[in-house]
Amino acid sequence: MRLNKYLALCGVGSRRRCDELIESGQVFVNGQVATLGLDVSDNDDIVVNGNKISATNDKVYYVLNKPKGCVTTLKDDRGRQTVIDIFNQAYSKQFKNKNIPKVFPVGRLDYNTQGLLLLTNDGDFANSLMHPNKKVNKTYRAVVYPKLSTQDIVTLQNGVIIDNIKTLPCFVKVTKDLNNKQIVEITISQGRNRQVRKMFESIGKFVDDLERVAIGSFVLKDLARGQIREISPKERELLYR
């Protein structure tokens, strides 16, 4: 994981502030002055202003059914509700009399996209799922209009141009017709900004509703919106596979 992101997740400050600390020579990794763009892990010795920085040894893993209308960040400078606010509220209700752990979201979901979001304090686990080279499948359920043709499906599956870059091959399946709309499941292995919405827009279609229902082998199931649950060791093992 990039050093600035790691420091931000450990509570040192915003990524911009962490960049400033790195550039000013106040950050050391394994005894050496750190540089921008450096990758680190929980096993590295990291010191900021003479203080050793480390993630907690008690690793925790949760899944949140993210509702619409919140941002996937630790804090929001515009004062919007974040997924951490949702997590903290759910945790205090579901795990009474327990200290709320500090976690961060694994990847992102757009403000108006709902569904499966993983949260943890394990940087290595998060990086293994988010790294582009891993190509972890993510499945979304979208309400799309107007309806897709057979050629539209083939075009999407072969890859389309968004932001001047062609998307990787994906899987698309229409699961239900709704008058002039359709419910479509789409599985992608990338995580580009607003990718699913932009893919449909590239062929003249629009997404009325979007929900992530799976990451790899991990599925949302019947978890209520805005609620959380712990991820078992067995489920984590399947995700790694």
C-alpha positions in Angstrom: 0.0 0.0 0.0 1.3 3.5 -0.8 2.9 5.2 2.2 0.7 8.2 2.3 -2.5 6.1 2.3 -1.1 3.8 5.0 -0.3 6.8 7.2 -3.7 8.3 6.6 -5.4 5.0 7.6 -3.3 5.0 10.8 -4.7 8.4 11.7 -1.6 10.5 11.0 -3.6 13.0 8.8 -5.1 13.5 5.4 -3.2 12.0 2.4 -2.2 15.6 1.5 -0.9 16.2 5.0 1.0 12.9 4.8 2.5 13.8 1.5 3.8 17.1 3.1 5.3 15.1 6.0 7.0 12.8 3.6 8.3 15.6 1.3 9.7 17.4 4.4 11.8 14.4 5.4 9.9 13.7 8.6 8.9 10.1 7.7 11.4 7.2 8.0 10.7 3.6 6.8 13.1 0.9 8.0 15.5 3.6 9.1 15.6 5.4 5.8 14.1 8.7 4.8 10.9 7.9 3.0 10.0 9.2 -0.5 6.7 9.8 -2.2 5.2 6.8 -3.9 6.9 4.3 -1.6 4.9 1.1 -0.9 4.8 -0.3 2.7 3.1 -3.0 4.7 2.3 -3.8 8.3 5.7 -5.4 8.6 7.7 -2.2 7.9 9.1 0.0 10.7 7.6 3.4 10.1 8.4 6.5 12.2 6.9 10.0 11.9 8.4 12.9 13.8 10.2 10.4 16.1 6.9 8.5 16.8 6.5 4.9 15.6 3.4 4.4 13.5 1.7 1.0 13.3 -1.7 -0.4 12.6 -3.4 -2.3 15.5 -2.4 -5.9 16.1 -6.0 -6.8 16.5 -7.2 -7.3 13.0 -11.0 -6.9 12.4 -13.0 -7.6 9.3 -16.6 -6.5 8.6 -19.1 -6.2 5.8 -21.5 -3.2 5.6 -24.6 -3.0 3.4 -24.0 0.5 2.4 -27.0 2.7 1.8 -27.3 5.5 -0.7 -26.4 9.0 0.3 -23.1 8.5 2.0 -19.5 8.8 0.9 -16.9 6.0 1.0 -14.2 8.0 2.9 -13.0 8.3 6.5 -14.0 12.0 6.6 -15.7 14.4 4.3 -14.8 18.1 4.0 -18.3 18.9 2.8 -19.9 17.5 5.9 -21.6 14.6 4.2 -22.3 11.3 6.0 -19.6 8.8 5.5 -19.5 5.0 5.6 -17.5 5.3 8.8 -20.4 7.2 10.4 -22.8 4.4 9.3 -20.4 1.7 10.6 -20.0 3.4 14.0 -23.8 3.8 14.4 -24.4 0.2 13.5 -21.6 -1.1 15.7 -22.8 0.7 18.7 -26.3 -0.8 18.3 -25.2 -4.3 17.3 -22.2 -4.7 19.6 -23.3 -2.9 22.8 -20.7 -2.1 25.5 -17.8 -2.8 23.1 -15.3 -0.2 22.0 -15.8 0.7 18.3 -12.7 -0.4 16.3 -11.1 2.0 13.9 -11.6 0.6 10.4 -11.3 1.9 6.8 -13.2 0.9 3.7 -11.7 -1.5 1.2 -12.2 0.3 -2.1 -15.1 2.6 -2.9 -18.8 2.8 -3.7 -20.2 5.9 -5.2 -22.4 8.3 -3.2 -25.6 6.9 -4.9 -24.5 3.3 -5.1 -25.5 0.9 -2.4 -24.6 -2.6 -1.3 -21.6 -4.7 -0.3 -18.6 -2.8 1.2 -15.8 -4.4 3.2 -14.2 -2.6 6.2 -11.1 -3.6 8.1 -7.9 -2.3 9.8 -5.7 -4.9 8.0 -3.8 -3.0 5.3 -2.3 -6.1 3.7 -5.8 -7.7 3.4 -7.2 -4.5 1.8 -4.3 -4.1 -0.6 -4.6 -7.8 -1.7 -8.2 -7.1 -2.8 -7.8 -3.6 -4.3 -4.5 -4.1 -6.2 -5.3 -3.9 -10.0 -3.1 -7.0 -10.7 -5.3 -9.2 -8.6 -8.4 -8.6 -10.9 -10.9 -9.5 -8.1 -14.4 -9.9 -9.6 -17.1 -7.5 -8.4 -20.7 -8.1 -9.2 -23.3 -5.4 -9.4 -27.1 -5.4 -9.9 -28.2 -2.5 -12.0 -31.7 -1.2 -13.1 -31.0 -0.1 -16.7 -33.0 1.8 -19.3 -33.7 1.7 -22.2 -33.4 -2.1 -22.6 -30.2 -3.8 -23.8 -30.1 -5.6 -27.1 -28.1 -8.8 -27.7 -25.5 -6.7 -29.5 -25.3 -4.3 -26.5 -24.5 -7.2 -24.2 -21.8 -8.4 -26.6 -20.3 -4.9 -26.8 -20.1 -4.5 -23.0 -18.6 -7.9 -22.5 -15.9 -7.3 -25.1 -15.0 -4.0 -23.5 -16.0 -0.4 -24.1 -14.0 2.9 -24.1 -14.5 5.1 -21.0 -12.2 8.0 -20.2 -10.2 7.1 -23.3 -9.3 3.6 -22.0 -10.9 0.3 -23.0 -12.4 -1.7 -20.1 -11.5 -5.3 -19.6 -13.8 -8.1 -20.7 -16.7 -8.7 -18.3 -19.9 -10.7 -17.8 -23.3 -9.3 -18.4 -26.7 -11.0 -17.8 -30.2 -9.7 -18.0 -32.2 -11.2 -15.1 -35.6 -9.5 -15.3 -37.6 -7.2 -17.6 -39.5 -4.2 -16.0 -41.6 -2.5 -18.7 -39.0 -0.2 -20.4 -36.3 -1.2 -18.0 -34.2 -4.3 -17.1 -32.4 -5.6 -14.1 -28.9 -6.5 -15.2 -26.1 -8.2 -13.4 -22.6 -7.2 -14.5 -19.4 -8.6 -13.2 -16.2 -6.6 -13.7 -12.6 -7.1 -12.5 -11.6 -3.5 -12.4 -12.4 -0.6 -10.0 -12.3 2.5 -12.1 -14.3 5.6 -11.1 -18.0 5.2 -11.7 -17.1 2.4 -14.1 -20.4 0.5 -14.3 -22.5 3.7 -14.9 -20.0 4.9 -17.5 -19.9 1.6 -19.3 -23.7 1.7 -19.8 -23.6 5.4 -20.7 -21.1 4.5 -23.4 -23.7 2.5 -25.3 -26.5 5.0 -24.7 -28.0 3.4 -21.6 -28.6 4.8 -18.1 -28.5 3.3 -14.6 -31.5 4.0 -12.5 -30.3 2.1 -9.5 -27.0 0.3 -8.7 -26.1 -2.2 -6.0 -22.9 -4.2 -5.4 -23.9 -7.7 -4.5 -20.6 -9.7 -4.5 -16.9 -9.3 -4.2 -15.2 -12.5 -5.4 -16.9 -15.4 -3.6 -18.3 -13.1 -0.9 -22.0 -12.2 -1.4 -24.2 -9.7 0.4 -27.0 -12.2 1.2 -29.7 -10.9 3.5 -27.8 -8.3 5.5 -30.1 -5.3 6.1 -29.3 -1.9 4.6 -27.0 0.1 7.0 -26.2 -3.0 9.0 -22.8 -4.7 9.5 -21.6 -8.2 10.4 -18.2 -9.7 11.1 -16.5 -11.7 8.4 -15.4 -15.2 9.5 -11.9 -16.6 9.0 -13.4 -19.1 6.5 -14.9 -16.3 4.4 -11.6 -14.4 4.4 -9.9 -17.5 3.2 -12.3 -17.8 0.3 -11.8 -14.1 -0.6 -8.0 -14.7 -0.7 -8.5 -17.6 -3.0 
